[in-house]
Amino acid sequence: MSKGKSWLRTLIELVELFFDSSQRSKRGRTWHQHVVPYEEGWAVRREGNKRITSKHRKQSTAIRKAKSLARKYKADVIIHRASGGIRERVSYDD
């Protein structure tokens, strides 16, 4: 009978470990907003996303949008140059 309990306990520990690791990977995602060159204008893209959040004709408009999202989620705004390099980073992490 004790073997059955130890087997069940081991199974429960494995399931808990699986769920803990899946929760940890979700927490690792950030809300940092990147302002990047896109087609003939600029786009806002959340860090780690392939799809863009919004597209704009002017970089200044994209920066405004990114800053409002970053304030809401207490994240950073990473502004890129037209060449792709990073121009500036603004933090709203309180």
Disulfide bonds with the S-S distance in Angstrom:
none
